[in-house]
C-alpha cells in the first residue's frame, strides 16, 4: 500500500530536528516498508525500513548492487561513481570480502569495547571537560605511543585551568 509522499519527508533533514520520527517510521514499517521517497530534483529513492528487508537487500548484491549505482542518493557521473566504487561501503562481493577481511579483526566486539575509554575522552574533549589527550588523538599531533601520551597528560590543565589527574 503506497502512502502519500507528504505523510513524512524522509529526505528533509528538518524531519529529524526534534529527534527521530519514531511513530511515522513505525507506521511506514507496518504499512509501506519499502517506501519511495521523492527528492527536490524530481528523482526518488527507496527507503527500506524493515530489518528483514534490509537483510534481504544486503544478502543479494546481484539484485541490489552497491557497486553498480553507488551508495549516494544522487546519480553520479561515471568519474565520481568510479571513485565511490573504491569505498568499502560501495563494493559488492567478492571484492568487498577481500577488502574487509584484513580489517575485520580490528572491529570485533572485544577490540571495539577496548576503545570505550578513548571514546569517552573524545566526548569529554568535545564537551570541554578534558581536552588534552583526546584533542591530540583526534589531530594526531605527535607520533608517540599511547603510554607516552598518557604520561604526557599527567598533571596537564584543562581549559578552565584546573589540574587534571590521569
JOQUI-V958091 format. One record per residue. N is the residue number from 0. RES is the residue in one letter. PSI is psi in radians with two decimals (NA if undefined). Layout:
n:N res:RES psi:PSI
n:N res:RES psi:PSI
This chain:
n:0 res:X psi:2.17
n:1 res:X psi:2.30
n:2 res:X psi:2.72
n:3 res:X psi:2.42
n:4 res:X psi:-0.47
n:5 res:X psi:-0.16
n:6 res:X psi:-0.73
n:7 res:X psi:2.41
n:8 res:X psi:1.62
n:9 res:X psi:-0.38
n:10 res:X psi:-0.57
n:11 res:X psi:2.06
n:12 res:X psi:-0.49
n:13 res:X psi:-0.37
n:14 res:X psi:-0.47
n:15 res:X psi:0.03
n:16 res:X psi:-0.77
n:17 res:X psi:0.05
n:18 res:X psi:3.00
n:19 res:X psi:2.39
n:20 res:X psi:1.22
n:21 res:X psi:-0.80
n:22 res:X psi:-0.76
n:23 res:X psi:-0.73
n:24 res:X psi:-0.68
n:25 res:X psi:-0.75
n:26 res:X psi:-0.75
n:27 res:X psi:-0.74
n:28 res:X psi:-0.64
n:29 res:X psi:-0.81
n:30 res:X psi:-0.42
n:31 res:X psi:1.12
n:32 res:X psi:-0.32
n:33 res:X psi:1.61
n:34 res:X psi:2.21
n:35 res:X psi:2.17
n:36 res:X psi:1.97
n:37 res:X psi:2.58
n:38 res:X psi:2.77
n:39 res:X psi:-0.47
n:40 res:X psi:0.07
n:41 res:X psi:-0.22
n:42 res:X psi:-3.12
n:43 res:X psi:2.90
n:44 res:X psi:2.92
n:45 res:X psi:2.18
n:46 res:X psi:2.06
n:47 res:X psi:1.96
n:48 res:X psi:-0.26
n:49 res:X psi:2.47
n:50 res:X psi:-0.83
n:51 res:X psi:-0.65
n:52 res:X psi:-0.66
n:53 res:X psi:-0.74
n:54 res:X psi:-0.77
n:55 res:X psi:-0.81
n:56 res:X psi:-0.81
n:57 res:X psi:-0.56
n:58 res:X psi:-0.02
n:59 res:X psi:1.18
n:60 res:X psi:-0.31
n:61 res:X psi:-0.55
n:62 res:X psi:-0.78
n:63 res:X psi:1.26
n:64 res:X psi:2.33
n:65 res:X psi:-0.48
n:66 res:X psi:-0.66
n:67 res:X psi:-0.88
n:68 res:X psi:0.01
n:69 res:X psi:-3.09
n:70 res:X psi:0.30
n:71 res:X psi:2.78
n:72 res:X psi:-0.58
n:73 res:X psi:2.60
n:74 res:X psi:2.27
n:75 res:X psi:2.62
n:76 res:X psi:2.86
n:77 res:X psi:-0.65
n:78 res:X psi:-0.81
n:79 res:X psi:-0.71
n:80 res:X psi:-0.65
n:81 res:X psi:-0.73
n:82 res:X psi:-0.73
n:83 res:X psi:-0.61
n:84 res:X psi:-0.28
n:85 res:X psi:0.00
n:86 res:X psi:2.43
n:87 res:X psi:-0.72
n:88 res:X psi:-0.54
n:89 res:X psi:0.32
n:90 res:X psi:2.46
n:91 res:X psi:2.74
n:92 res:X psi:2.64
n:93 res:X psi:-0.20
n:94 res:X psi:-0.76
n:95 res:X psi:-0.81
n:96 res:X psi:-0.71
n:97 res:X psi:-0.67
n:98 res:X psi:-0.54
n:99 res:X psi:-0.61
n:100 res:X psi:-0.87
n:101 res:X psi:-0.31
n:102 res:X psi:-0.48
n:103 res:X psi:-0.76
n:104 res:X psi:-0.47
n:105 res:X psi:-0.12
n:106 res:X psi:0.27
n:107 res:X psi:2.71
n:108 res:X psi:-0.75
n:109 res:X psi:-0.73
n:110 res:X psi:-0.80
n:111 res:X psi:-0.70
n:112 res:X psi:-0.59
n:113 res:X psi:-0.30
n:114 res:X psi:-0.15
n:115 res:X psi:-0.80
n:116 res:X psi:-0.71
n:117 res:X psi:-0.67
n:118 res:X psi:-0.71
n:119 res:X psi:-0.58
n:120 res:X psi:-0.76
n:121 res:X psi:-0.74
n:122 res:X psi:-0.81
n:123 res:X psi:-0.67
n:124 res:X psi:-0.73
n:125 res:X psi:-0.52
n:126 res:X psi:-0.01
n:127 res:X psi:0.17
n:128 res:X psi:-0.58
n:129 res:X psi:1.33
n:130 res:X psi:-0.43
n:131 res:X psi:-1.12
n:132 res:X psi:-0.82
n:133 res:X psi:-0.73
n:134 res:X psi:-0.70
n:135 res:X psi:-0.67
n:136 res:X psi:-0.79
n:137 res:X psi:-0.68
n:138 res:X psi:-0.19
n:139 res:X psi:0.89
n:140 res:X psi:-0.76
n:141 res:X psi:2.88
n:142 res:X psi:0.25
n:143 res:X psi:2.69
n:144 res:X psi:3.01
n:145 res:X psi:-0.72
n:146 res:X psi:-0.74
n:147 res:X psi:-0.68
n:148 res:X psi:-0.73
n:149 res:X psi:-0.73
n:150 res:X psi:-0.74
n:151 res:X psi:-0.59
n:152 res:X psi:-0.27
n:153 res:X psi:2.25
n:154 res:X psi:0.05
n:155 res:X psi:2.82
n:156 res:X psi:2.63
n:157 res:X psi:-3.09
n:158 res:X psi:-0.50
n:159 res:X psi:-0.04
n:160 res:X psi:0.06
n:161 res:X psi:2.64
n:162 res:X psi:2.50
n:163 res:X psi:2.29
n:164 res:X psi:2.06
n:165 res:X psi:NA
